Amino acid sequence: NRINDEFFPARPAHVISQLRVAGLYPSIDPPTFSQQGGEIAPGFELGLSAPAGTIFFTTDGSDPREAWTDNALGTAYTAPIDLNQSLTVKARTLAAGEWSALNEVTFLVGTPASSTNLIVSELNYHPPTVEEGREFIELLNISNETIELGGATFSEGIEFTFAQNTILPAGGRILIVRDSTSFTPAEQSQIAGIFQNNTGLSNGGEKIVLLDHLGEVIFDFTYLDDSPWPIFPDGDGASLTLIAPFNTSDLSDPFAWRSSVLAGGTPGGSDSTTFSGDPFADDNGNGTSNLVEYVVGTEFTPGFTSSGGQTFFTLTFNQNLSADDFIVSVESSLDLVTWTPDAVADSSIYDGSGSLISTWRTLTPIDASVPRQFLRIRITNR
């Protein structure tokens, strides 16, 4: 309509003209840029121009004119500026002793963080009381190129905005933490900053949203602290760890996460392992194949448990938390011929040393009509 197409586009020029007549705006125009900010490739040459006078500019976010004295603090423009990192350029024109208004633009150099290249890989949302400072959120670059996180902002959950030139290489991890002094020097080297405005991750679960520099969603998910989510990250020492970060489509899926291998997690690193060797061989001669031993160990304990006045058959084993390359399930049978995946996870114990001691039980209680039942562990490729 006429308001949007004619009135508003022309209004700024009219207002500036009125301010100049009143002596409230410089009589000379500010510099113009060959590109008004945005995403650029490394090595982009930025041109500045003005109808008269000398252009002074800065690339560190400061004003090229000193307040009160009107002295020039910036660099006099003589040739296009070669941009190889993300930055803000501020410029003014000086002509006959008069400074123009300030013009500024922000450039993002390289590939910006987006939903296709950045993901949450680990959360330590409820560390034990004596380790509260080690609360952290870890992000992972899942692409094959370096990305720029500058300007990306958490809009829900914690408060934090990444500074310009926050660069993350392919496969790299970066941390935002509660207290950087609670981390080791090696871990500190991967910290982008601390939670802002005294915010933190909720012990009971919450929604986490990260937006890119343009306000587009990078990720938006909710984690919880009760089953079917892993329960041991809720104050029992473990962190909440994404199982397959390079192949995860839904961060709100509780089965996409697990407890960390070691207490406290692996901030800035991964605790995932990959099986190698002959899966069917028994290299150490202990009667358990290499693959089975890698995933669920060598101890399998049958037993019984009671619930509601009924008795159920159980099977207990040690599950290797780091074996993200395989999926473990438990199946039941009445005749060793027909197997169904209806066994129930009865209990688990986190030992903080790499294993989850898991106990599964049959769905159907043992009674006169079902005198015997069987349980078996099924291991499949992820």
C-alpha positions in Angstrom: 0.0 0.0 0.0 1.0 3.7 -0.2 2.1 3.9 3.4 4.6 1.0 3.1 5.6 1.6 -0.5 6.0 5.4 -0.5 5.7 7.1 2.9 8.0 5.0 5.0 10.8 4.7 2.5 11.0 8.4 2.0 10.5 9.4 5.6 14.1 9.0 6.8 15.4 11.5 4.3 12.7 14.0 5.3 13.5 13.6 9.0 17.2 14.1 8.4 16.5 17.2 6.3 14.4 18.7 9.1 17.1 17.9 11.7 19.7 19.6 9.5 17.6 22.7 9.2 17.3 22.8 13.0 21.1 22.3 13.4 20.6 18.9 15.0 22.3 16.8 12.3 25.6 17.1 10.5 25.5 18.8 7.1 27.7 16.2 5.5 26.6 12.6 4.8 28.1 9.6 6.5 30.2 7.1 4.5 28.5 4.4 2.5 29.6 0.8 2.3 29.9 -1.3 -0.8 27.9 -4.0 1.1 25.7 -3.2 4.1 26.9 -6.0 6.3 25.9 -9.7 6.3 27.6 -13.0 5.4 30.8 -12.8 3.3 33.6 -15.1 2.2 37.1 -14.7 3.7 39.1 -12.1 1.8 36.1 -10.0 0.9 37.2 -6.4 0.1 34.9 -3.8 1.6 34.8 -0.4 -0.1 33.8 2.9 1.6 32.9 6.1 -0.2 31.8 9.6 0.6 31.1 12.7 -1.6 33.8 14.8 0.2 36.2 14.8 3.1 38.3 12.0 4.6 36.7 8.7 5.9 37.9 7.4 9.2 37.0 3.8 10.2 37.6 1.2 12.9 37.1 -2.5 13.0 37.2 -3.1 16.8 33.8 -1.7 17.6 35.0 1.7 18.8 34.0 5.1 17.4 36.5 6.6 14.9 35.9 10.0 16.5 37.0 10.7 20.1 34.1 12.1 22.2 34.4 15.7 23.4 37.8 16.4 21.6 36.6 15.4 18.1 40.1 14.0 17.5 40.3 11.3 14.8 40.9 7.9 16.5 40.2 5.6 13.5 42.2 4.8 10.4 42.0 7.0 7.4 40.5 5.1 4.5 42.7 4.8 1.4 41.9 1.4 -0.1 39.3 -1.4 0.2 39.5 -3.2 3.6 40.3 -6.9 3.4 38.0 -8.8 5.7 39.2 -12.2 7.0 37.2 -12.4 10.2 33.8 -11.5 11.6 33.8 -7.9 12.8 31.9 -4.6 13.0 33.1 -1.7 10.9 32.3 1.9 12.1 33.0 4.9 9.9 32.6 8.7 9.8 33.5 11.4 7.3 35.5 14.4 8.4 35.2 17.5 6.1 36.2 21.1 6.9 36.4 20.3 10.6 32.9 18.7 10.7 32.2 15.1 11.4 29.4 13.2 9.8 27.0 10.9 11.7 28.2 7.3 12.4 27.6 4.5 10.0 28.3 0.9 11.0 27.9 -2.6 9.6 28.6 -6.1 10.9 30.0 -8.8 8.8 30.0 -12.5 9.4 33.0 -14.2 7.7 32.7 -17.9 6.7 29.9 -20.4 7.3 27.5 -19.4 10.1 26.2 -21.8 12.7 22.9 -23.3 11.6 20.6 -26.3 12.2 22.5 -28.3 9.6 25.9 -28.0 11.3 25.6 -27.5 15.0 24.0 -29.7 17.7 23.9 -30.1 21.5 26.1 -33.1 22.4 26.2 -33.1 26.2 24.5 -31.5 29.2 25.7 -31.5 32.8 22.5 -30.0 34.1 22.5 -31.2 37.7 26.0 -32.0 39.0 26.4 -33.1 42.7 26.2 -30.2 45.1 30.0 -30.1 45.7 30.5 -29.8 41.9 27.8 -27.2 41.0 30.4 -25.1 39.2 30.9 -27.8 36.6 27.5 -27.4 35.2 27.8 -27.0 31.4 26.3 -27.4 28.0 28.4 -28.7 25.1 27.9 -27.9 21.4 29.4 -30.0 18.5 30.1 -29.0 14.9 28.7 -31.9 13.0 29.7 -30.6 9.6 33.0 -31.0 7.6 33.9 -27.3 7.6 34.7 -24.6 10.1 31.7 -22.6 11.3 31.2 -19.1 12.9 29.0 -19.0 16.1 29.2 -15.2 16.5 25.8 -13.7 17.2 24.1 -17.0 18.0 21.9 -16.6 21.1 20.2 -18.9 23.6 16.6 -17.6 23.8 15.3 -20.2 26.2 17.0 -22.1 29.0 20.3 -20.3 29.7 21.1 -16.8 28.6 24.2 -16.5 26.4 25.3 -14.8 23.1 28.4 -15.9 21.3 30.9 -13.2 20.6 32.1 -12.4 17.1 34.8 -14.7 15.8 33.8 -17.7 17.9 35.2 -20.2 15.5 34.5 -24.0 15.7 36.3 -26.4 13.4 34.8 -29.4 11.8 34.1 -32.0 14.6 35.0 -29.4 17.3 33.3 -29.0 20.6 32.7 -25.8 22.6 31.4 -25.2 26.2 29.2 -22.7 28.0 29.6 -23.2 31.7 28.5 -22.0 35.1 32.0 -21.4 36.6 35.1 -21.6 34.4 37.4 -21.9 37.4 35.8 -25.3 38.2 37.3 -26.8 35.0 40.8 -28.1 34.2 43.1 -26.0 32.0 42.5 -28.3 29.1 38.7 -28.0 29.5 39.0 -24.2 29.9 40.6 -23.9 26.5 37.2 -25.0 25.0 35.0 -22.7 27.0 33.3 -19.9 25.1 32.0 -18.2 28.2 29.8 -18.5 31.3 26.1 -18.5 31.6 24.9 -14.9 31.5 22.7 -13.0 33.9 23.0 -15.7 36.6 21.1 -18.2 34.6 21.7 -21.9 34.6 20.4 -25.3 33.4 17.3 -26.4 35.3 17.7 -29.5 37.6 14.2 -30.6 36.6 14.5 -30.3 32.9 13.5 -27.4 30.6 13.3 -26.2 27.0 16.5 -25.1 25.4 16.5 -22.9 22.2 19.5 -21.6 20.3 19.0 -19.0 17.5 21.5 -18.0 14.8 22.7 -14.5 14.1 19.5 -13.8 12.1 17.1 -15.2 14.7 16.5 -18.6 12.9 16.3 -21.7 15.1 19.4 -23.8 15.3 17.9 -26.3 17.8 14.8 -26.3 20.0 14.3 -29.2 22.4 13.2 -30.2 25.9 15.0 -32.5 28.3 13.6 -34.0 31.5 14.9 -35.6 34.6 12.7 -38.7 35.0 12.1 -41.9 33.1 12.2 -42.7 30.2 15.0 -40.1 30.2 18.2 -41.3 31.8 17.9 -40.6 35.5 21.5 -40.6 36.7 22.4 -37.2 35.3 19.9 -35.8 37.8 22.3 -35.3 40.7 23.9 -38.7 40.7 27.1 -37.7 39.0 26.6 -38.5 35.3 26.1 -36.0 32.5 23.4 -36.3 29.9 25.2 -37.5 26.7 23.9 -37.6 23.2 24.4 -41.1 21.8 24.8 -40.5 18.1 25.3 -36.7 17.5 26.0 -37.1 13.8 22.8 -39.1 13.2 20.3 -37.6 15.6 17.1 -35.9 14.2 15.1 -35.4 17.4 16.9 -34.0 20.5 13.6 -34.3 22.5 13.7 -38.1 22.1 14.8 -39.5 25.5 16.2 -42.6 23.9 18.7 -40.5 21.9 20.5 -39.8 25.2 22.4 -41.8 27.9 24.3 -41.3 31.1 28.0 -40.4 30.6 30.6 -43.2 31.0 32.3 -41.4 33.8 31.0 -39.2 36.6 31.1 -35.6 35.5 31.0 -36.4 31.8 33.6 -35.4 29.2 33.3 -31.7 28.7 35.0 -30.8 25.4 35.4 -34.5 24.4 33.7 -37.7 23.7 33.4 -40.9 25.7 32.0 -43.0 22.9 34.0 -46.0 21.6 33.9 -48.2 18.5 34.2 -52.0 18.4 37.1 -53.4 16.4 38.1 -57.0 15.8 36.4 -60.3 15.0 32.9 -60.1 16.7 32.5 -63.9 16.8 36.0 -64.8 18.1 36.8 -65.3 21.8 40.3 -63.7 21.9 40.8 -64.1 25.7 39.2 -67.6 25.8 36.7 -66.7 28.6 33.7 -68.3 26.8 32.2 -65.0 25.6 32.6 -63.7 22.1 34.5 -60.4 21.6 31.4 -58.5 20.5 29.2 -59.6 23.4 31.9 -58.9 25.9 32.4 -55.4 24.5 28.8 -54.5 24.7 27.5 -56.3 27.9 30.5 -57.9 29.6 30.8 -61.5 30.7 28.6 -61.7 33.8 24.9 -62.6 33.3 23.0 -63.3 36.5 19.5 -64.8 36.5 17.2 -64.2 39.4 13.7 -63.4 40.6 11.9 -60.3 41.8 8.5 -59.7 43.4 6.1 -57.0 42.6 2.4 -56.8 43.7 2.5 -60.2 45.2 3.7 -61.7 41.9 7.1 -63.2 41.0 9.0 -62.4 37.9 12.1 -63.9 36.3 15.0 -61.4 36.0 18.4 -61.1 34.1 21.1 -58.8 35.3 24.2 -57.7 33.3 26.7 -54.9 32.9 26.0 -52.7 29.9 29.0 -50.8 28.4 27.8 -47.2 28.3 30.4 -46.2 25.7 29.3 -48.8 23.1 27.2 -46.3 21.1 27.7 -48.3 18.0 25.3 -51.0 19.2 21.7 -51.2 20.6 20.9 -53.5 23.5 17.4 -54.9 24.0 16.1 -57.8 26.0 13.6 -60.4 24.7 11.5 -63.0 26.4 10.2 -66.5 25.3 8.2 -69.3 26.6 9.6 -72.0 24.4 13.1 -70.8 23.1 11.5 -70.6 19.6 9.4 -67.5 19.6 11.0 -64.4 21.1 9.2 -61.0 21.8 10.8 -57.7 22.8 8.4 -57.3 25.8 10.9 -57.6 28.7 10.7 -54.8 31.2 13.6 -52.7 32.5 13.3 -53.4 36.3 16.3 -51.5 37.8 19.7 -50.0 37.0 22.7 -48.9 38.9 25.2 -46.3 37.7 28.7 -47.2 38.9 30.5 -44.2 37.5 33.2 -46.3 35.9 31.7 -47.1 32.5 29.0 -49.6 33.1 25.3 -49.5 33.8 24.3 -52.5 35.9 20.9 -53.4 34.3 18.2 -55.7 35.5 15.4 -56.8 33.2 12.3 -58.9 34.1 9.7 -60.8 32.3 6.4 -59.1 31.5 4.4 -62.1 32.6 4.7 -63.4 36.2 5.7 -66.9 36.9 2.8 -69.1 38.0 1.2 -72.5 37.4 0.0 -71.5 34.0 3.5 -70.2 32.9 5.9 -72.5 34.8 9.0 -71.4 32.8 10.2 -68.4 30.9 13.4 -67.3 29.2 15.2 -64.1 28.7 17.9 -63.2 26.2 20.0 -60.2 25.3 19.8 -58.9 21.7 22.6 -56.8 20.3 22.1 -55.0 17.0 24.1 -52.4 15.0 23.0 -48.8 15.6 
